[in-house]
Every structure is written in structure tokens, then in C-alpha cells.
Amino acid sequence: MKDRLARLESRVEYLTDRVAILEQCLSLAERRASSGRPPPDDSDVAPIGDVQPIRVQHWLALAGRTLVVLGGAYLLRALTESRVLTASAGVGLGILYGAPWLLLASRAAGRGAQLDAFAHALTAALIGYPLVWEATLRFEVVPPAQSAALLGALAAGAYVLSSLRQLQGLAWVATIGAMVSAVGLAIGTGDWLSYTVLAIAVGVATLWLGYTRDWTLLRWPSAVIADAMLLIASARAAVQGEVGTALIVQMLMLVSYLGSFAIRTLVIGRPVIPFEVAQSIAVLVVAFGGAIALIRDSTSNVLVIGVASVVLAAAGYIVAFFFVDRHRYVRNFFFYAQLAQLFALVGVALCLGYSRGSVVYAVAAIVAAVLAHRTRRLALWLQSSVYVIAAAVASGLILYATLGLWSTSIERPAIPLRSILPLVAVALVTFLSLTKPIESWRNSASVLRCLLITLAAYTATGTSIALVMLALPEGWHIGGPLLATIRTGALVIATLVLALAARCHSGREAGWLVYPLLFITGAKLVSIDFPQGHPQTLFAALALYGIALSAAPRMLRRSATAPSTPGMEIRVLAPTHEKQHAD
């Protein structure tokens, strides 16, 4: 009886184990069926050694199929070269032969076979791009404009497929193929304008692929090639006299890129990114600057572009102040304000010329400085700084100061009236303090302020030398020794003024210039004053330089140990809406 019970218990345990094994096999089969993988033949898990041969076989099959398809393309080429098919028929059959592979790529991507989809798309690219190349250069059955359109259609189909099916590799293949073909065909045919339009279209398409699919690296090489091709096309158009067509292409690039940036930042409401800043500068230099150069070379009226620039400047300032400043990121405000300023500088120069334009620049610098002081915007202070530098250059103030400081001529200079207002603007923008700015630029603001102080010291010193020479009596002979001593005295006074300004917290950057100016004055004393001077002039020059050497460092040490004035401290206050929109 006990033996029978033991056998029965053993049988029950065996059946229980078999049922558990069957349940495991059934659950495993259900999981494999839901994932779409076929069940293994003899075991639950396929051996590790079976996986690699299957993958290698798949790669080999794809390579073999691609080679067979390319062999068919070469067969069509051979039939065309042997005159069995006409050139037009061969090109047409080649296009019909290569187009279905994009459809097959779409179907393969739809069922999840990404590798098959990429292989089909690569096959279509390897057939399409060389076909257009040879149809244009070898058989000459397709003119350059039509070949550029065919390349654009092929790239567009590839971009649509890559975006819908998430095939980033296909987008790279299409971009490289289109750009290489565009450059090569432009060189081979000499028609740079048609293929530059293709390059611009490819660049804008990759830009939006970066916006929508986050393929950000794709837009950089496309933009660089498009900029370079437009630069070459503009230069060739100036030589060949194709100004009208080149202007259309330049405006196409300007509108395409800047319009895309405006849609993303203003309509979609995203912050400005480094690519948009870099490409905006490149587009303005290549497209807008190229258009101005073409019009000037063709002796056409530049007033139209000047008025258009002023209108664009007004639109940029309106966007920056009434839309971006209230509802968007500070970076967007800075971007559109600087873009508007660039258009304003160019527009005023084209409409009024440099002499009268310098007056407008000086007034704009003063207005921007006052607004920066009232709104506590460092971006507006940058606007005033750029305007005042433009005023100093356009009015000839910098040139005039250079002549006063370093010219070997001893004639009495005549101060042009147009330089007075820019000099006042330089002084006002430099010494108008900006307390409690709402932005933080860290060291950038100090570097910019040091640049402005340098400009103010340079222009003021040169102008003061000219004024002293004009104030001397008519009977006085201004010789080389006297002129050298006057210049040494002006440099010494400038050094002491900078050291005195460094005692204020808002003028601490002026202290950075004291020791370089002492070195320059000493070098001038050794190289100019001693060889040219007389005992009387050398006495004055050495006394003045000795005073500067003893007083300026002491004033700097006193400014370093003195406590800062409470009213002059610059504190950075970040607004709450900027914290919410920080990227």
C-alpha cells in the first residue's frame, strides 16, 4: 500500500512539472506572436551562434540586390552610349527606372524594415544623381536650369520620405548628393545661378528638418555651401553683367533664411539659437552686401535699397520693442534689435552718404544711450555704442584724431564741423553710467566699455592736440620739437584723466588703459622727442612724463583701496519672466 502511494505521488509531481513546462512554452509562444517574431524550431531560445549568420546573410542580400539594380542602370547607359537608345530616351528610362525605389523604400520603412528602406533609398540616390550629372554634362540633353530642377525634385522626395519614416541617414545622403552635384555641375556648366538656387533650397529644407526632426547637424554644411556658392555666383554676375538675375537669387536667400528665422522665433515663439545668429550674419554679408556691391558696380541708383533697409530697420525695432521685449526671450530682443541696427546703418549710409549719415548716427547714439539709462537695458547701451563708433568712423573723427596724434605734418589742421557732434556723442555714451542693469553680460560689458573709453580717449586726445595748434598765435612757428612736446603733454593729461576716472566704480575699466598709455608715451619720448627735441622742449616733455609716472600709479592704488560709491554699484536684476523662459 505504501509503495502504491509513493508511485502515485511521484506520478503527480511529474505531471505537475510537465504542466508547468507547457505553460512556460505557451506563454513564450504568445509573446513571440505578439512581437511578430517566428517561434524557434527546437527550443525556447535560439542559439547565440545562429544570430550572426542571419544578420550577415541579410547584409549580403541587400548588397547583392543593390548591385543588381545598379547593373541595370549601367545597362541603360551602355545602350544609350551605343546609340541603341537615343540620349533623351535613355535619360527618360533611367528616371523611370530609379523612381520606384523611393516608393519601395517607403513601403519597407512602413513595415519597420529600416535597413531595407535605407538600402532602397540609397539605390535611388545612386541612380538619380549620376543620371542627372551625365544627362547634363555628357549627353547634353538637359539644360542646367532643368537639371537643377530635377536634382531639387529628387532631394525633395528624399526629404519627405526621410521625415515621414524617420530616416536621418537618407536625409544625409540626399543632402550630400544634391550639394556635390550642384557644385560640380556649376563648375562644369558655368551656370552658377541655377545651381545656387538649388543649394539655397536644400539649405532651407535642412533648416526645417532641424526644426521639426531635431536633425541639427544637417543644416550647417548646407548653409556653408549655399553661402559660398552665392558669393561665387555674385562675383561672376558682376563680371558677366547678369545683375538682375543675381539680385533675384540674393533676395531669395535673404527672404528664405531670415523669413524662416522669423517664423520660428516670432510665430512659433522659440528662442534664437547660435545657428540663426551665425547664418543671419552670413546671409547679410553675402546676400545683402552682395546686392549693394552689384548695384554700385553697375552704377545703378542705390536709393531703393537704402529706403528698403531703413524700412526693414524700422520693422526690426518695432518687433524688438513692442513684441519680443514684452512676450518673448531677451535673446530674441537682442537679435532683432541688432538686426534692425545693421539695416539702419546700411540704409542711412546709402540714402544720406557718410558725412550727413554721421550726424544721424550721432543722434541715434545719444537717443539710445538715454533710453538705455532709463530702461536699464544693456542691449540698448550696445546699440548706442555701435552707433557712436559708426559716427566716429563716418565723420572722419578717428582719421582726424590719428592725424593729430601721429601725423608728421606741422601745418595747422582745420577741424571739420561734422566731427563735433560725434565727439560729443562719444563722450556722452562713454561716461553716461548705467546703474542696475536688468541683464547680466559678465565680462562682455566691461570689454565693450573699455573699447568705448579707448575710443573716447583717442579721439579726445587727437582733437585736443589740433585745438592747441589752432590756438597758438599766427606768428608762432610750429616745428617738430614743439609738436612732439604738445603731443607728449596731451598723452600725459589723457593718462591722468583715465587714472582719475578709474577711481569711480563705473569707470574702473579706464584703469586698464593707464599702464599701456604710460608705455606708449615712454616709447614716443625715446623714439621721437629725444631725436627731434631741443633742451627746452625736452625739459617740458621729461617733466610731464615724470609727473605721469609718479602720479598715475598712486591714483590707481588709491582707487583700488577706496570703497565704492553706493549709488554707482551695478547690480544685476534678472526679471521673473526671463527665468520662466530660460532655455
C-alpha positions in Angstrom: 0.0 0.0 0.0 2.8 2.4 0.8 4.6 1.6 -2.5 1.5 2.4 -4.5 1.0 5.7 -2.7 4.7 6.6 -3.3 4.4 5.8 -7.0 1.2 7.9 -7.2 2.8 10.9 -5.6 5.8 10.6 -7.9 3.4 10.5 -10.9 1.6 13.6 -9.7 4.8 15.5 -9.3 5.9 14.5 -12.8 2.6 15.7 -14.3 2.8 18.9 -12.3 6.3 19.6 -13.7 5.2 18.9 -17.3 2.2 21.2 -16.9 4.5 24.0 -15.7 6.8 23.5 -18.7 3.8 23.5 -21.1 2.6 26.8 -19.5 6.0 28.4 -19.9 6.2 27.3 -23.6 2.7 28.6 -24.2 3.4 32.0 -22.7 6.7 32.2 -24.6 4.9 31.4 -27.9 2.2 34.1 -27.1 4.9 36.7 -26.5 6.7 35.9 -29.7 3.5 36.0 -31.7 2.6 39.4 -30.3 6.1 40.8 -31.2 6.0 39.4 -34.8 9.0 37.1 -34.4 8.7 33.5 -35.6 8.9 30.8 -32.9 12.1 28.7 -32.7 12.1 25.3 -34.2 13.6 23.1 -31.4 14.0 25.2 -28.3 12.6 28.2 -26.4 15.7 30.4 -27.2 17.7 30.3 -30.4 21.4 29.6 -30.0 23.7 32.6 -30.0 25.6 31.3 -32.9 22.6 31.4 -35.2 22.0 35.2 -34.8 25.2 36.5 -36.5 24.9 34.4 -39.7 21.4 35.6 -40.2 22.5 39.2 -39.9 25.4 38.7 -42.3 23.2 37.0 -44.8 20.8 39.9 -44.7 23.6 42.4 -45.3 24.9 40.3 -48.2 21.4 40.0 -49.7 20.9 43.8 -49.6 24.4 44.4 -51.2 23.7 41.9 -53.9 20.3 43.3 -54.7 21.7 46.9 -54.8 24.5 45.8 -57.2 21.9 44.1 -59.5 19.9 47.3 -59.6 22.9 49.3 -60.4 23.9 46.9 -63.1 20.5 47.6 -64.7 21.3 51.3 -64.6 24.7 50.7 -66.3 22.9 48.6 -68.9 20.7 51.6 -69.8 23.8 53.7 -70.0 25.6 51.2 -72.3 22.5 51.1 -74.6 22.5 54.9 -74.7 26.2 55.2 -75.5 26.0 52.6 -78.3 23.1 54.6 -79.9 20.6 51.7 -79.4 18.6 54.2 -77.4 18.6 57.9 -78.1 20.0 60.2 -75.4 16.6 61.5 -74.5 15.1 58.0 -74.3 17.9 56.7 -72.2 17.6 59.6 -69.7 13.8 59.1 -69.5 14.1 55.4 -69.0 16.8 56.0 -66.3 14.4 58.3 -64.4 11.6 55.8 -64.7 14.0 53.1 -63.6 15.2 54.9 -60.5 11.9 56.5 -59.2 10.2 53.3 -57.9 13.0 52.6 -55.5 11.9 55.5 -53.3 8.4 54.0 -53.2 9.8 50.7 -52.2 11.8 52.4 -49.5 8.7 54.0 -48.2 6.9 50.6 -48.0 9.9 49.0 -46.3 10.0 51.8 -43.7 6.3 51.4 -43.2 6.6 47.8 -42.1 9.6 48.5 -39.8 12.4 47.3 -42.1 14.6 50.4 -41.7 17.7 48.8 -43.2 15.8 47.7 -46.3 14.3 51.2 -46.6 17.7 52.8 -46.4 19.1 50.4 -49.0 16.3 51.2 -51.4 16.6 54.9 -50.9 20.4 54.7 -51.3 19.9 52.8 -54.6 17.6 55.6 -55.9 20.2 58.2 -55.0 23.0 56.3 -56.6 20.9 56.1 -59.8 19.3 59.6 -59.8 22.2 61.9 -59.1 24.8 60.4 -61.5 22.0 60.2 -64.1 21.3 63.9 -63.9 25.0 64.6 -64.0 25.6 62.7 -67.2 22.4 63.9 -68.8 23.7 67.5 -68.3 27.4 67.2 -69.0 27.9 64.1 -71.1 24.8 63.7 -73.2 23.8 67.4 -73.0 20.1 66.6 -73.3 19.1 68.5 -70.1 19.9 72.2 -69.8 21.4 73.5 -66.4 18.1 75.0 -65.2 16.2 71.8 -65.8 18.9 69.6 -64.2 18.8 71.8 -61.1 15.1 71.3 -61.0 15.5 67.5 -61.4 18.1 67.4 -58.6 15.7 69.5 -56.4 12.8 67.1 -57.1 14.9 64.1 -56.2 16.1 65.8 -53.0 12.6 66.9 -52.1 11.2 63.3 -52.5 14.1 62.0 -50.3 13.4 64.7 -47.6 9.7 63.9 -47.5 10.4 60.2 -47.1 13.1 60.7 -44.5 10.8 63.0 -42.5 7.8 60.7 -42.6 9.7 57.5 -41.9 12.4 58.9 -39.6 15.3 58.0 -41.9 18.0 60.5 -41.0 20.6 58.6 -43.0 18.6 59.2 -46.1 18.5 62.9 -45.4 22.3 63.0 -45.2 22.6 61.0 -48.5 20.2 63.4 -50.3 21.9 66.5 -48.9 25.4 65.3 -49.8 24.3 64.1 -53.3 22.5 67.3 -54.0 25.2 69.6 -52.8 28.1 67.7 -54.6 26.0 67.6 -57.8 25.2 71.3 -57.5 28.8 72.4 -57.1 30.1 70.0 -59.7 27.5 71.0 -62.3 28.0 74.7 -61.6 31.7 74.3 -62.3 31.1 72.1 -65.4 28.4 74.2 -67.0 29.3 77.7 -65.7 25.7 78.4 -64.7 26.2 79.2 -61.0 22.9 81.0 -60.5 20.7 78.0 -61.3 22.6 75.6 -59.0 22.9 78.3 -56.3 19.1 78.4 -56.2 19.2 74.6 -55.7 21.7 75.0 -52.9 19.5 77.6 -51.2 16.5 75.3 -51.4 18.5 72.4 -49.9 19.8 74.6 -47.2 16.3 75.8 -46.2 14.9 72.3 -46.3 17.6 71.0 -44.0 17.0 74.0 -41.7 13.3 72.9 -41.3 14.3 69.3 -40.9 16.4 70.5 -37.9 13.4 72.4 -36.6 10.9 69.6 -36.9 13.0 66.4 -36.6 15.9 67.8 -34.5 18.5 66.8 -37.1 20.6 69.9 -36.2 23.9 69.0 -37.8 22.5 68.6 -41.2 21.9 72.4 -41.7 25.4 73.6 -41.1 27.2 72.1 -44.2 24.2 73.0 -46.3 24.3 76.6 -45.2 28.1 76.9 -45.7 27.9 75.6 -49.2 24.9 77.8 -50.1 26.7 80.9 -48.8 29.9 80.0 -50.7 28.0 79.4 -54.0 26.1 82.6 -53.7 29.3 84.5 -53.1 30.9 83.0 -56.2 27.7 83.5 -58.3 27.5 87.2 -57.3 31.2 87.7 -58.3 30.6 86.1 -61.6 27.4 88.0 -62.2 29.3 91.3 -61.6 31.8 90.3 -64.2 29.3 88.9 -66.8 26.7 91.7 -66.3 23.9 89.4 -65.1 23.0 91.8 -62.3 19.2 91.4 -62.4 19.2 87.6 -62.1 21.8 87.7 -59.4 19.8 90.2 -57.4 16.8 87.9 -57.5 18.9 85.0 -56.2 20.3 87.2 -53.4 16.9 88.3 -52.3 15.7 84.7 -52.4 18.3 83.7 -49.9 17.7 86.8 -47.7 13.9 86.1 -47.6 14.2 82.3 -47.3 16.6 82.2 -44.3 15.5 85.4 -42.4 11.8 84.5 -43.1 12.4 81.0 -41.6 14.1 82.5 -38.6 11.2 85.0 -38.1 8.6 82.2 -38.3 10.4 80.1 -35.7 11.1 83.0 -33.2 8.0 85.2 -33.7 5.2 82.8 -34.8 6.2 79.6 -33.0 7.8 81.6 -30.1 11.1 79.9 -29.7 14.4 81.5 -28.6 17.2 82.4 -31.0 19.8 79.7 -31.4 23.5 80.1 -32.4 22.9 78.8 -36.0 20.4 81.5 -36.6 22.8 84.2 -35.4 25.7 82.8 -37.5 23.7 82.3 -40.6 22.0 85.7 -40.3 25.4 87.3 -40.3 26.5 85.2 -43.3 23.3 85.9 -45.2 23.5 89.7 -44.6 27.1 89.8 -45.7 26.7 87.5 -48.8 23.2 88.4 -49.9 22.5 91.9 -48.7 26.1 93.1 -49.0 26.4 91.4 -52.4 23.4 93.1 -53.6 24.8 96.5 -52.6 28.1 95.7 -54.3 26.3 94.7 -57.5 24.3 97.8 -57.7 27.3 100.0 -57.0 29.4 98.3 -59.7 26.6 98.6 -62.2 26.3 102.4 -61.4 22.6 101.9 -60.6 20.7 104.0 -58.1 21.2 102.6 -54.6 18.4 104.8 -53.1 15.9 102.0 -53.5 18.0 99.6 -51.4 18.7 102.3 -48.9 15.0 103.0 -48.4 14.3 99.3 -48.1 17.0 99.0 -45.5 15.5 101.8 -43.4 12.1 100.2 -43.6 13.5 96.9 -42.5 15.3 98.6 -39.7 12.0 100.2 -38.5 10.2 96.8 -38.7 13.0 95.2 -36.7 12.9 97.8 -34.0 9.1 97.5 -33.8 9.3 93.8 -33.4 12.0 94.1 -30.8 10.3 96.7 -28.6 6.6 96.0 -29.0 6.5 92.2 -29.4 9.7 90.4 -28.4 10.5 92.7 -25.4 7.2 92.0 -23.8 6.3 88.5 -24.8 9.4 86.6 -25.8 13.0 85.9 -24.8 15.7 88.5 -24.1 17.9 86.8 -26.7 15.2 87.5 -29.3 15.1 91.1 -28.3 18.8 91.3 -28.7 18.8 89.5 -32.0 16.1 91.7 -33.7 17.4 94.9 -32.2 20.9 94.2 -33.6 19.5 93.1 -36.9 17.5 96.3 -37.1 20.6 98.4 -36.3 22.6 96.8 -39.1 19.8 97.6 -41.6 19.7 101.2 -40.2 23.4 101.7 -40.6 23.4 100.5 -44.2 20.2 102.3 -45.1 21.3 105.7 -43.7 24.7 105.4 -45.4 23.0 104.6 -48.8 20.4 107.3 -48.5 22.4 110.2 -47.0 26.0 109.4 -47.5 28.8 109.1 -44.9 29.0 112.8 -44.0 25.4 113.5 -43.3 24.8 110.0 -42.1 27.4 110.5 -39.3 25.1 113.2 -37.8 22.2 110.7 -37.8 24.4 108.1 -36.2 25.4 110.5 -33.5 21.8 111.5 -32.7 20.8 107.8 -32.7 23.7 107.1 -30.3 22.6 109.8 -27.9 18.9 108.7 -28.0 19.9 105.0 -27.5 22.1 106.0 -24.5 19.3 108.0 -22.9 16.9 105.1 -23.4 19.4 102.6 -22.0 19.8 104.8 -18.9 16.0 105.0 -18.5 15.2 101.3 -19.2 18.4 99.8 -17.8 18.9 97.7 -20.9 22.5 96.7 -21.7 21.3 95.8 -25.2 20.3 99.4 -25.8 23.7 100.5 -24.5 25.3 98.2 -27.1 23.1 99.9 -29.7 24.4 103.3 -28.6 28.0 102.1 -28.6 27.7 100.7 -32.2 26.0 103.9 -33.4 28.7 106.1 -31.8 31.5 104.1 -33.4 29.8 104.3 -36.7 29.5 108.1 -36.3 33.2 108.4 -35.4 34.2 106.5 -38.5 31.8 108.0 -40.9 32.5 111.6 -39.9 36.3 111.2 -40.2 36.7 111.8 -36.4 39.0 108.8 -36.0 41.1 109.7 -39.0 41.3 113.3 -37.8 42.4 112.2 -34.3 45.0 109.9 -35.9 46.4 112.8 -37.9 46.6 114.9 -34.7 48.4 112.2 -32.8 50.8 110.7 -35.3 51.0 112.8 -38.5 54.4 114.2 -39.4 52.9 117.3 -41.0 53.3 120.6 -39.0 50.5 122.5 -40.8 47.7 123.9 -38.7 44.7 121.5 -39.1 41.2 122.6 -39.8 38.6 120.9 -37.6 35.6 119.8 -39.7 32.3 120.8 -38.1 30.7 117.4 -38.8 33.2 115.9 -36.2 32.0 117.9 -33.3 28.6 116.2 -32.7 30.2 112.7 -33.0 32.8 113.7 -30.4 30.1 114.9 -28.1 28.2 111.6 -28.6 31.4 109.6 -27.9 31.8 111.4 -24.6 28.2 111.2 -23.6 27.9 107.4 -24.4 31.1 106.7 -22.6 30.5 108.5 -19.4 26.8 108.0 -19.0 26.6 105.5 -16.3 24.2 102.6 -16.5 23.1 101.6 -13.0 21.2 98.4 -12.0 21.0 96.8 -15.5 18.4 94.0 -15.8 20.7 91.8 -17.9 24.0 90.2 -16.9 26.7 90.1 -19.5 29.5 89.3 -17.1 32.8 90.3 -18.7 31.4 91.3 -22.1 30.0 94.6 -20.8 33.4 95.5 -19.3 35.2 94.8 -22.6 32.7 96.9 -24.5 33.1 99.7 -22.0 36.9 99.5 -22.3 36.6 99.8 -26.1 34.4 102.9 -25.7 36.8 104.5 -23.2 39.7 103.8 -25.6 37.7 105.5 -28.5 36.9 108.5 -26.3 40.5 108.9 -25.1 41.9 108.5 -28.6 39.5 111.0 -30.3 39.6 113.5 -27.4 43.5 113.4 -27.3 43.9 113.8 -31.0 41.3 116.6 -31.2 42.8 118.5 -28.2 46.2 118.5 -30.0 44.6 120.0 -33.1 42.8 122.6 -30.9 46.1 123.6 -29.2 47.8 124.0 -32.5 45.0 126.2 -33.7 45.1 128.3 -30.5 48.8 129.2 -30.9 49.4 132.7 -32.3 49.8 133.1 -36.0 53.4 134.2 -35.7 54.5 131.1 -33.9 56.4 128.5 -35.9 55.2 125.0 -35.1 58.3 122.9 -35.6 58.8 119.2 -35.0 60.2 119.6 -31.4 57.2 121.8 -30.3 54.7 119.4 -31.9 56.3 116.4 -30.2 56.1 118.1 -26.8 52.5 119.1 -27.3 51.6 115.5 -28.1 53.5 114.2 -25.1 51.6 116.7 -22.9 48.3 115.6 -24.4 49.2 111.9 -23.7 50.2 112.7 -20.1 46.9 114.5 -19.5 44.9 111.6 -21.0 46.8 109.2 -18.7 46.0 111.2 -15.6 42.3 111.6 -16.6 42.0 107.9 -17.1 43.6 107.2 -13.7 41.2 109.7 -12.1 38.2 108.1 -13.9 39.3 104.7 -12.5 38.6 106.0 -9.0 34.8 105.8 -9.8 33.3 102.3 -9.8 31.6 103.0 -13.2 34.9 103.9 -14.7 37.1 101.1 -13.4 37.8 99.9 -17.0 39.6 103.2 -17.6 42.3 101.9 -15.2 43.1 99.1 -17.7 44.4 101.7 -20.1 46.7 103.6 -17.8 49.8 101.4 -17.9 49.6 100.8 -21.7 49.3 104.5 -22.2 52.4 105.1 -20.0 54.3 102.6 -22.0 53.2 104.3 -25.3 54.2 107.7 -24.0 57.6 106.5 -22.9 58.2 104.8 -26.2 57.3 108.0 -28.0 59.6 110.0 -25.8 62.5 107.8 -26.6 61.9 107.4 -30.4 60.6 110.9 -31.3 61.2 113.5 -28.6 64.8 112.8 -28.0 65.9 112.7 -31.7 63.9 115.8 -32.6 63.9 117.8 -29.4 65.8 120.8 -28.0 66.8 121.3 -24.4 63.7 123.5 -23.7 61.2 121.0 -25.2 62.9 118.0 -23.7 62.8 119.7 -20.2 59.0 120.1 -20.6 58.5 116.6 -22.0 60.6 114.9 -19.3 58.9 116.8 -16.5 55.4 116.0 -17.8 56.3 112.3 -18.2 57.8 112.2 -14.8 54.7 113.6 -13.3 52.6 110.9 -15.1 54.9 108.1 -13.9 54.7 109.2 -10.2 51.1 110.3 -10.0 49.1 107.8 -12.2 50.1 104.6 -10.3 49.4 106.3 -7.0 46.0 107.3 -8.2 45.3 103.7 -9.3 46.3 102.3 -5.9 44.1 104.8 -4.2 41.1 103.9 -6.4 41.7 100.2 -5.7 41.6 100.7 -1.9 38.7 103.3 -1.9 35.2 101.9 -1.1 32.8 102.1 -4.0 30.1 104.7 -4.1 26.8 103.2 -3.1 25.0 105.0 -5.9 27.4 103.7 -8.5 27.1 100.0 -7.9 25.9 97.9 -10.8 23.6 95.2 -9.6 22.2 92.5 -11.9 18.5 92.0 -11.5 17.0 89.1 -13.5 13.4 89.6 -14.3 11.0 86.9 -13.4 9.7 86.4 -16.9 13.2 85.7 -18.1 13.6 82.9 -15.6 10.4 81.3 -16.8 11.6 81.4 -20.4 15.2 80.3 -19.8 16.2 77.7 -22.3 
